[in-house]
Amino acid sequence: MNLRHYFCLFLQKNNSMVFLYSLLTSFILSFSPAGEIPYVGLESAFTDNNASNIVALGKDKLLLNVLGNEGAYSQSQATLVLKDFFTKKPGTSFKFIFKGKESSDGSFAIGTYLSKQESFRITIQFKKINTDFKIESLTIEKS
């Protein structure tokens, strides 16, 4: 018998183990390694209307501009501001339409957030702190 045969027998007997391995692998790969901008995590957080996950990717103080209301917020305050927006404008999808070039200072990205019949432009400015990119400012405006 060859190696392929043994591998197939293993898969047949251990389907739940293979499923668990696949699930764990995809979960681990969904996080950005240090030094990369967390685009996948942000897309998921916006799609899920998860303010906490968005703010967790930011600096200790975030500059937010939500539909013209601008301010510098702590992470807990920023979470409340974004939760309020998501409550009033629950999203159906989010996608980045532009990802700026990474530099030693940071980068920026632009995305489209859809909420029922409304479309919003999301602009995110990232600051490079040590080896990580953190959200420095986030702007939400009608498209």
C-alpha positions as CSV (number, residue, x, y, z in Angstrom):
1,M,0.0,0.0,0.0
2,N,1.2,3.5,-0.8
3,L,1.2,6.7,1.3
4,R,-1.9,8.0,-0.4
5,H,-3.9,5.0,0.7
6,Y,-2.9,5.4,4.3
7,F,-3.7,9.1,4.2
8,C,-7.2,8.3,2.8
9,L,-7.8,5.7,5.5
10,F,-6.7,8.3,8.1
11,L,-9.1,10.9,6.8
12,Q,-12.0,8.4,6.8
13,K,-11.4,7.5,10.4
14,N,-10.7,11.0,11.7
15,N,-13.1,13.3,9.9
16,S,-13.9,15.2,13.1
17,M,-10.2,15.7,13.8
18,V,-9.6,17.0,10.3
19,F,-12.5,19.3,10.6
20,L,-11.2,20.7,13.9
21,Y,-7.7,21.1,12.4
22,S,-9.2,23.0,9.4
23,L,-11.3,25.2,11.6
24,L,-8.4,26.1,13.9
25,T,-6.1,26.8,10.9
26,S,-8.6,29.1,9.3
27,F,-9.2,30.9,12.6
28,I,-5.5,31.4,13.2
29,L,-4.9,32.6,9.6
30,S,-7.7,35.2,9.9
31,F,-5.5,37.3,12.2
32,S,-2.9,39.5,10.7
33,P,0.7,38.8,11.6
34,A,2.5,41.6,13.4
35,G,3.5,44.4,11.1
36,E,0.6,44.1,8.7
37,I,-2.5,46.2,8.5
38,P,-5.5,44.1,9.8
39,Y,-7.7,44.5,6.7
40,V,-9.4,41.1,7.1
41,G,-10.2,41.7,10.7
42,L,-11.6,45.2,10.0
43,E,-13.8,44.0,7.1
44,S,-15.2,41.3,9.3
45,A,-15.8,43.7,12.2
46,F,-17.6,46.2,10.0
47,T,-19.7,43.5,8.4
48,D,-20.7,42.2,11.8
49,N,-21.2,45.7,13.2
50,N,-18.7,44.9,15.9
51,A,-17.5,48.3,17.4
52,S,-15.3,46.6,20.0
53,N,-13.2,44.7,17.5
54,I,-12.7,47.8,15.4
55,V,-11.6,50.0,18.3
56,A,-9.4,47.2,19.6
57,L,-7.3,47.7,16.5
58,G,-6.8,51.4,17.3
59,K,-4.5,53.6,19.4
60,D,-5.4,54.4,23.0
61,K,-6.9,57.7,21.7
62,L,-8.8,57.6,18.4
63,L,-9.9,60.5,16.2
64,L,-13.5,59.8,15.1
65,N,-15.6,61.7,12.6
66,V,-19.0,60.1,12.4
67,L,-21.4,61.9,10.0
68,G,-19.8,65.2,10.8
69,N,-19.5,64.7,14.6
70,E,-15.8,64.8,15.3
71,G,-13.8,64.2,18.4
72,A,-10.8,62.5,20.1
73,Y,-12.0,59.5,22.1
74,S,-10.6,56.9,24.5
75,Q,-11.2,53.4,23.3
76,S,-14.2,52.9,25.6
77,Q,-15.8,56.2,24.3
78,A,-15.0,55.3,20.7
79,T,-16.7,52.0,21.2
80,L,-19.9,53.7,22.3
81,V,-19.8,56.1,19.4
82,L,-19.4,53.3,16.9
83,K,-22.1,51.2,18.6
84,D,-24.5,54.1,18.4
85,F,-23.8,54.4,14.6
86,F,-24.2,50.7,14.1
87,T,-27.5,50.7,16.0
88,K,-28.9,53.5,13.8
89,K,-27.3,52.2,10.6
90,P,-26.9,48.4,10.8
91,G,-24.7,47.2,8.1
92,T,-25.2,44.6,5.5
93,S,-21.7,44.6,4.0
94,F,-18.3,46.2,4.0
95,K,-15.5,46.1,1.5
96,F,-12.2,48.0,1.2
97,I,-12.1,49.8,-2.2
98,F,-8.6,51.3,-1.7
99,K,-5.6,50.3,0.4
100,G,-2.8,52.8,0.5
101,K,0.9,52.0,0.3
102,E,2.4,51.1,3.7
103,S,5.2,53.4,4.8
104,S,7.4,53.8,7.9
105,D,4.8,56.3,9.3
106,G,1.6,54.5,8.4
107,S,-1.0,54.1,5.7
108,F,-4.7,54.7,5.0
109,A,-7.6,52.8,3.5
110,I,-11.0,53.6,2.1
111,G,-14.0,51.3,2.3
112,T,-17.7,51.2,1.5
113,Y,-20.2,50.3,4.2
114,L,-23.7,49.4,3.1
115,S,-26.7,49.8,5.4
116,K,-30.0,48.9,3.9
117,Q,-30.5,51.6,1.2
118,E,-27.6,53.8,2.3
119,S,-24.0,53.8,1.4
120,F,-21.2,55.2,3.6
121,R,-17.5,55.9,2.8
122,I,-15.2,54.8,5.6
123,T,-11.7,56.3,5.6
124,I,-9.2,54.9,8.1
125,Q,-5.8,56.4,8.8
126,F,-3.2,53.9,10.3
127,K,-0.2,54.9,12.4
128,K,2.8,52.5,12.6
129,I,3.7,52.0,16.2
130,N,6.8,49.9,16.6
131,T,6.0,47.0,14.3
132,D,2.1,47.2,14.4
133,F,-0.3,49.4,12.5
134,K,-3.0,50.9,14.7
135,I,-6.0,53.0,13.7
136,E,-5.3,56.6,14.3
137,S,-8.4,58.1,12.8
138,L,-11.7,56.8,11.3
139,T,-14.1,58.9,9.3
140,I,-17.6,57.8,8.4
141,E,-19.5,59.9,5.8
142,K,-22.4,59.4,3.4
143,S,-21.3,58.3,-0.1
